Amino acid sequence: MIRTILHSVDVFTILIFFITLLLAYIIWDNVVRVRTNIPGPTPWPVIGNLPSIIGTKNASETFLQMQKKYGDLVYLKFGKLPIVVVFGYKNVHQVLVDNGNKTKFRPRHLLHFLKTLFPKEAGVVFSNGQEWVDIRRFSMVALKDFGVGKQSIEEKIQDEVDFLMDLFSKQGKKPTDCSKMFPKATSNIISSIIFGSRFDFDNPDFNNLLGNIAIIFKYAAAFRLENCFPVLDKVNPFNKTKLVVEGRKKIQKYIASRIESARCSFDANNIRHFLDVYLEQEGKPDSKISDRTKSPYAESHRSLTRSYDNSSSCAKSHGSLTRSYHNSSLHVPNFTDLIPDRTIAQIFM
């Protein structure tokens, strides 16, 4: 019967049918499904506005041109995902701070990758929604107890400066590459808060840890075609997701060992570092952490990744609307990802 039908319908009719179906989908996808009056360039079918972004050498300049043409809110499509780029401090503050209860969730174009990287729990940088709010609150309170944001942290900074000065003096008049020294010094300040001690610059564990973190942030860019089209994760031979996952597992293994080491010498009356705070919290019967002892990395990694906040702003961006947002005469539909203008250069680097 099917063969009879196919023989009775010519190729031209089938072609017209599929073209009509495609046009109907485009109209539904761009007019009916997403109702918004925010201006922006016309998207292509299926791929959206990706060609106009990917095909430019300077994405920041492209977005600035869009701002001049369309205003401080620009509506785009990355594949099938609706995106609104927000320009200007006032608008960013209004959308992400004043309406923070609506925008505390991760952009949807990141969720596929984050689920691949962190199938269970994601820590303070990569977590989502209310979990992110709770973890961030706990981490910030604990870190402040160890001097973060206070004058007392200057002692740790000064100690690391002394180590740097000694290292420079040993170099004499030889040319010195500082590109790796300063990041290591900064990381040591963080390590002294989290682990209670610093690392020697040539410590293999330290270098492996920093190397794996660098891999994660190198290949975990906020903008990846795989985020818009998840199927590419399986078919793209140049996909770097496996490298990122392997790096995450190595960090997990190392920090889990440090937690177990801290557990052996833990004294609730002598809290020495951030891991002790975690162990103290873990021991409380009403603690949420006590239910997660099978995943020690998830909890400790929250503090570690939190410390690399400045280098991961693109990866940790929030701004997926759970409810629609109205700004004077403009309407941002729900489940739209928001991108502040200051993160554009990092997202498309």
C-alpha positions in Angstrom: 0.0 0.0 0.0 2.8 2.4 0.9 4.5 1.7 -2.4 1.3 2.5 -4.3 1.0 5.8 -2.5 4.7 6.7 -3.2 4.3 5.9 -6.9 1.2 8.0 -7.1 2.9 11.1 -5.6 5.7 12.7 -7.6 8.9 14.1 -6.1 7.8 17.7 -6.7 4.7 17.3 -4.5 6.8 15.8 -1.7 9.3 18.7 -2.0 6.5 21.3 -1.8 5.0 19.5 1.2 8.3 19.6 3.2 9.0 23.2 2.2 5.5 24.1 3.5 6.1 22.2 6.7 9.4 24.0 7.2 7.9 27.4 6.7 5.1 26.5 9.1 7.7 25.5 11.7 9.7 28.7 11.2 6.5 30.9 11.6 5.5 28.9 14.7 9.0 29.0 16.2 9.6 32.7 15.7 6.1 34.2 16.0 3.8 32.0 17.9 5.9 30.0 20.3 8.0 32.9 21.6 6.1 36.1 22.1 8.4 39.0 22.6 8.6 42.6 21.4 12.4 42.8 22.0 14.1 43.8 18.7 16.9 41.7 17.1 18.2 40.3 13.9 16.1 37.8 12.0 17.2 34.3 12.8 17.9 31.5 10.3 15.8 28.4 10.4 17.1 25.7 12.8 20.5 27.4 13.4 19.1 30.8 14.5 21.6 33.7 14.7 24.7 31.5 15.1 26.1 32.3 11.6 26.2 36.1 12.3 28.1 35.5 15.6 30.4 32.6 14.7 31.4 34.2 11.4 33.0 37.3 13.0 36.5 37.7 14.3 35.4 40.1 17.0 32.1 39.0 18.7 32.2 42.0 21.1 32.2 44.5 18.3 29.3 42.6 16.6 27.2 42.8 19.7 28.0 46.5 20.1 26.8 47.1 16.6 23.6 45.2 17.5 23.2 47.5 20.6 23.5 50.6 18.4 20.9 49.2 16.0 18.4 47.5 18.3 18.9 49.0 21.8 20.0 47.8 25.2 18.0 44.5 25.0 18.7 42.4 21.9 16.8 39.2 21.1 18.7 36.3 19.4 18.3 32.6 18.8 21.2 30.2 19.3 19.8 27.2 17.5 16.4 26.8 19.1 17.4 28.6 22.3 16.1 32.1 22.9 18.8 34.5 24.1 18.5 38.2 25.3 21.7 40.2 25.5 21.5 42.9 28.2 23.5 46.0 27.9 24.3 48.6 30.5 24.8 48.4 34.3 21.3 49.6 35.1 19.6 47.0 33.0 21.9 44.2 34.1 21.2 45.1 37.8 17.5 45.3 37.2 17.3 41.9 35.5 19.8 39.9 37.5 19.6 41.5 40.9 16.2 43.1 41.3 14.7 40.1 39.7 17.2 37.6 41.0 14.4 35.2 42.1 13.6 34.7 38.5 17.1 34.5 37.2 19.0 32.3 39.7 19.0 29.3 37.3 21.7 28.5 34.8 21.2 29.4 31.2 19.7 26.5 29.3 22.5 26.5 26.8 24.8 25.4 29.6 22.7 22.7 31.2 23.7 19.9 28.8 27.4 20.4 29.3 27.0 20.9 33.1 25.0 17.7 33.4 27.8 15.9 31.4 30.6 17.4 33.6 28.7 17.1 37.0 26.1 14.4 36.7 25.2 14.6 40.4 26.3 17.8 42.2 28.0 20.8 40.7 29.4 23.0 43.4 29.0 26.7 43.9 30.3 27.8 40.5 28.3 25.3 38.4 25.3 24.6 40.6 21.8 25.8 39.8 18.8 27.4 41.4 18.2 27.2 45.1 21.0 24.8 45.5 23.4 27.5 44.3 21.9 30.0 46.7 22.3 27.7 49.7 25.9 26.6 48.8 27.0 30.1 48.1 25.7 31.4 51.4 27.4 28.6 53.3 30.7 29.1 51.4 30.8 32.9 51.8 30.2 32.7 55.6 32.9 30.0 56.0 35.4 31.8 53.8 34.9 35.1 55.7 35.8 33.3 58.9 39.2 32.7 57.4 39.8 36.3 56.4 38.3 36.5 52.9 37.2 40.1 52.4 38.9 41.1 55.6 42.2 42.7 56.6 43.4 39.4 58.2 43.9 37.9 54.7 46.7 40.3 54.1 49.0 38.1 56.3 48.5 35.2 53.9 49.1 37.5 50.9 52.2 39.0 52.5 53.6 35.5 53.2 53.1 34.6 49.6 54.7 37.8 48.4 57.8 37.0 50.5 58.1 33.6 48.8 57.8 35.4 45.4 60.5 37.9 46.3 62.9 35.0 47.4 62.2 33.3 44.1 62.9 36.4 42.1 66.1 37.1 44.0 67.4 33.5 43.2 66.9 34.3 39.5 69.4 37.1 39.7 69.6 39.0 36.5 68.3 36.2 34.4 65.1 36.8 32.3 62.1 35.5 34.3 58.8 34.3 33.0 56.2 35.6 35.5 53.1 34.3 33.6 53.0 31.1 35.7 54.4 32.5 39.0 51.6 35.0 39.8 48.8 32.5 39.1 50.5 30.0 41.4 51.0 32.6 44.1 47.3 33.5 43.9 46.4 29.9 44.0 48.5 29.4 47.1 46.6 32.1 49.0 43.5 30.2 48.1 45.1 26.9 49.1 46.1 28.2 52.5 42.5 29.0 53.2 41.0 25.8 51.9 43.8 23.3 52.9 45.5 25.2 55.6 48.9 25.3 53.8 50.6 26.4 50.7 52.3 24.4 47.9 55.8 24.7 46.6 55.7 26.0 43.1 57.3 22.8 41.8 55.0 20.5 43.8 53.6 17.9 41.3 50.2 17.7 43.0 49.9 21.5 42.8 50.9 21.6 39.1 48.5 18.8 38.2 45.7 20.4 40.1 46.2 23.7 38.3 46.7 22.0 35.0 43.4 20.1 35.3 41.5 23.3 36.3 43.0 25.1 33.3 41.8 22.3 31.0 38.2 22.6 32.5 38.1 26.4 31.9 39.8 26.2 28.5 37.4 23.7 27.0 34.3 24.5 29.1 33.6 27.8 27.4 30.1 29.1 27.9 29.5 29.1 24.2 29.9 25.7 22.5 28.0 24.5 19.5 27.4 21.3 21.5 25.4 23.3 24.0 23.0 24.4 21.3 23.0 21.0 19.5 23.8 18.3 22.1 23.9 15.6 19.4 27.3 17.0 18.4 28.8 15.7 21.6 28.5 12.2 20.2 29.4 12.8 16.5 32.0 15.6 16.7 35.5 13.9 16.5 37.1 17.1 17.8 34.9 17.3 20.9 36.9 18.1 24.1 34.2 17.1 26.6 36.1 13.9 27.5 39.2 15.9 28.4 37.1 18.1 30.7 35.5 15.1 32.4 38.9 13.5 32.9 40.2 16.7 34.4 37.3 16.9 36.7 37.8 13.3 37.9 41.5 13.9 38.7 40.6 16.9 40.7 37.9 14.9 42.5 40.4 12.2 43.4 42.9 14.6 44.8 40.5 16.7 46.9 38.8 13.5 48.2 42.3 12.4 49.5 42.8 15.8 51.2 39.4 15.5 52.9 40.2 12.1 54.2 43.6 13.3 55.4 41.9 16.3 57.2 39.4 13.9 58.7 42.1 11.9 60.4 43.3 15.0 62.3 40.0 16.8 62.7 39.3 18.5 66.0 35.9 20.3 66.3 37.5 22.6 68.9 40.3 23.7 66.6 39.0 24.6 63.1 42.1 25.1 61.0 40.9 25.6 57.4 37.9 25.3 55.1 37.9 21.5 54.9 37.5 21.5 58.7 34.4 23.7 58.3 33.1 21.1 55.9 33.8 18.2 58.2 32.3 20.1 61.2 29.1 20.7 59.1 29.1 17.1 57.9 28.9 15.9 61.5 25.8 17.9 62.4 22.7 15.7 62.4 20.6 18.4 60.7 23.2 19.2 58.1 22.5 18.7 54.4 26.1 17.8 53.9 25.7 14.7 56.2 23.5 13.2 53.5 26.3 13.5 50.9 29.2 11.7 52.4 29.3 9.5 49.4 30.3 12.5 47.3 33.0 14.4 49.3 34.3 15.9 46.1 31.1 17.7 45.4 31.2 19.6 48.7 34.9 20.4 48.8 35.0 21.3 45.1 32.5 24.0 45.9 35.0 25.9 47.9 37.8 25.2 45.4 35.9 26.3 42.3 34.5 29.3 44.2 38.0 30.5 44.6 38.5 30.6 40.9 35.5 32.8 40.5 37.1 35.5 38.4 38.6 33.1 35.9 35.2 31.4 35.3 32.7 34.1 35.1 31.6 32.9 31.7 31.1 29.4 32.9 29.1 30.3 36.0 26.8 32.9 34.5 23.2 32.8 35.7 20.2 34.1 33.9 17.6 31.7 32.7 14.2 33.1 33.4 11.8 30.8 35.1 9.0 33.3 34.7 8.5 36.0 32.1 9.9 39.5 32.9 8.5 42.9 31.9 10.7 45.9 31.6 8.6 49.0 30.9 7.3 48.3 27.4 9.5 45.3 26.7 8.5 41.7 27.4 11.1 38.9 28.0 9.5 35.5 27.7 10.1 32.8 30.3 12.9 30.2 29.7 14.9 32.9 27.9 18.7 32.9 28.6 20.1 36.3 29.6 23.7 37.3 28.7 25.1 40.5 30.4 27.2 42.6 28.0 30.3 42.3 30.2 30.5 38.5 29.7 30.3 38.6 25.9 34.1 38.7 25.3 34.6 35.7 27.7 31.7 33.6 26.2 32.9 33.9 22.6 36.6 34.0 23.2 
